[in-house]
Amino acid sequence: MSFIEIKNMTKDYGSERGIFDINLSIEKGQVFGFVGTNGSGKTTTIRHLMGFLKPQSGSATINELDCWQDSAEVKKLIGYLPGEIAFPDAPTGTEFLKRQADLIGLKDMSYMNTIIEKLQLDPTANLKRMSKGMKQKTAIVAALMADPKVLILDEPTTGLDPLMRAEFISILNEERKKGKTIFMSSHMFDEVEHICDKVALIKDGRIIAVKSTAEIKHNEDKVYKIEFISKEDYQQFLSKAFNFIEKIDSKNQVIIKLNDCEINMFLRVLKSYKIKFITEMKYSLEEYFKSLF
């Protein structure tokens, strides 16, 4: 059995709102991305994993514990970052984190302090007057500080600037090396592509596709952009039997699609021409999911 298992889970709010027949399997130590637009069902799914919602049908389990029936035990395994952060009444970030530590019985604050330093967070600031980015950092620290076995993160980089987003991805990579199981929702394809082993796309409450990021990165079909030095070479190349996606006459450029089995033949043909440059246009996770519609 997978470490996190969602089977035929449905929560129907009516008017086509909710989640419908969700099936997902996440292995222990896997970083799993959950991608979709706002309102697609990401947060509803996560709230079921946290035991905040009871499914109308189907089930969700973590480490063979039912997320609804055994929610107290499940929560002991999890570091959770909600999509909408609402802090309790505490004067400072430091006081909030101290209360959280007391709640879960955390005595060793060394890892918490490491995360605070990496995120360049000043936790002594007034909690209610913190910027969105500072609140997000504080919530990240709260989710990670007990070094939990499982991380469930709902849009974790919301409000973070690009430098802090990169630092957060670095922290997640360190968590991965420890063998953590990470379930992370996002609407940013490039983010999950860089960190996740596997990604599911959810749309209108239904899973559209589940794909390994390695499969995307090592796709057999490649796209190349080529610019020829002379107009003559450019026009002659157009007569060849390649799959031309685009022709840019003003720049003597072509964009072609090739399968890996065609590469050697393509390079032999190319030897006859003077080329200014050739570059591979990397196939992305976003392009893959867009191709499904």
Secondary structure in CASP SS format (residue, H / E / C, confidence):
PFRMAT SS
TARGET T0000
AUTHOR 0000-0000-0000
METHOD secondary structure of the structure
MODEL  1
M C 1.00
S C 1.00
F C 1.00
I E 1.00
E E 1.00
I E 1.00
K E 1.00
N E 1.00
M E 1.00
T E 1.00
K E 1.00
D E 1.00
Y E 1.00
G E 1.00
S C 1.00
E C 1.00
R E 1.00
G E 1.00
I E 1.00
F E 1.00
D E 1.00
I E 1.00
N E 1.00
L E 1.00
S E 1.00
I E 1.00
E C 1.00
K C 1.00
G C 1.00
Q C 1.00
V E 1.00
F E 1.00
G E 1.00
F E 1.00
V E 1.00
G C 1.00
T C 1.00
N C 1.00
G C 1.00
S C 1.00
G C 1.00
K H 1.00
T H 1.00
T H 1.00
T H 1.00
I H 1.00
R H 1.00
H H 1.00
L H 1.00
M C 1.00
G C 1.00
F C 1.00
L C 1.00
K C 1.00
P C 1.00
Q C 1.00
S E 1.00
G E 1.00
S E 1.00
A E 1.00
T E 1.00
I E 1.00
N C 1.00
E C 1.00
L E 1.00
D E 1.00
C C 1.00
W C 1.00
Q C 1.00
D C 1.00
S H 1.00
A H 1.00
E H 1.00
V H 1.00
K H 1.00
K C 1.00
L C 1.00
I E 1.00
G E 1.00
Y E 1.00
L E 1.00
P C 1.00
G C 1.00
E C 1.00
I C 1.00
A C 1.00
F C 1.00
P C 1.00
D C 1.00
A C 1.00
P C 1.00
T E 1.00
G H 1.00
T H 1.00
E H 1.00
F H 1.00
L H 1.00
K H 1.00
R H 1.00
Q H 1.00
A H 1.00
D H 1.00
L H 1.00
I H 1.00
G C 1.00
L C 1.00
K C 1.00
D C 1.00
M C 1.00
S H 1.00
Y H 1.00
M H 1.00
N H 1.00
T H 1.00
I H 1.00
I H 1.00
E H 1.00
K H 1.00
L C 1.00
Q C 1.00
L C 1.00
D C 1.00
P C 1.00
T C 1.00
A C 1.00
N E 1.00
L C 1.00
K C 1.00
R C 1.00
M C 1.00
S C 1.00
K H 1.00
G H 1.00
M H 1.00
K H 1.00
Q H 1.00
K H 1.00
T H 1.00
A H 1.00
I H 1.00
V H 1.00
A H 1.00
A H 1.00
L H 1.00
M C 1.00
A C 1.00
D C 1.00
P C 1.00
K C 1.00
V E 1.00
L E 1.00
I E 1.00
L E 1.00
D E 1.00
E C 1.00
P C 1.00
T C 1.00
T C 1.00
G C 1.00
L C 1.00
D C 1.00
P H 1.00
L H 1.00
M H 1.00
R H 1.00
A H 1.00
E H 1.00
F H 1.00
I H 1.00
S H 1.00
I H 1.00
L H 1.00
N H 1.00
E H 1.00
E H 1.00
R H 1.00
K H 1.00
K C 1.00
G C 1.00
K C 1.00
T E 1.00
I E 1.00
F E 1.00
M E 1.00
S E 1.00
S E 1.00
H C 1.00
M C 1.00
F H 1.00
D H 1.00
E H 1.00
V H 1.00
E H 1.00
H H 1.00
I H 1.00
C C 1.00
D C 1.00
K E 1.00
V E 1.00
A E 1.00
L E 1.00
I E 1.00
K E 1.00
D C 1.00
G C 1.00
R E 1.00
I E 1.00
I E 1.00
A E 1.00
V E 1.00
K E 1.00
S E 1.00
T H 1.00
A H 1.00
E H 1.00
I H 1.00
K H 1.00
H C 1.00
N C 1.00
E C 1.00
D E 1.00
K E 1.00
V E 1.00
Y E 1.00
K E 1.00
I E 1.00
E E 1.00
F E 1.00
I C 1.00
S C 1.00
K H 1.00
E H 1.00
D H 1.00
Y H 1.00
Q H 1.00
Q H 1.00
F H 1.00
L C 1.00
S C 1.00
K C 1.00
A C 1.00
F C 1.00
N E 1.00
F E 1.00
I E 1.00
E E 1.00
K E 1.00
I E 1.00
D H 1.00
S H 1.00
K H 1.00
N C 1.00
Q E 1.00
V E 1.00
I E 1.00
I E 1.00
K E 1.00
L E 1.00
N E 1.00
D H 1.00
C H 1.00
E H 1.00
I H 1.00
N H 1.00
M H 1.00
F H 1.00
L H 1.00
R H 1.00
V H 1.00
L H 1.00
K C 1.00
S C 1.00
Y C 1.00
K C 1.00
I E 1.00
K E 1.00
F E 1.00
I E 1.00
T E 1.00
E E 1.00
M C 1.00
K C 1.00
Y C 1.00
S C 1.00
L H 1.00
E H 1.00
E H 1.00
Y H 1.00
F H 1.00
K H 1.00
S C 1.00
L C 1.00
F C 1.00
END
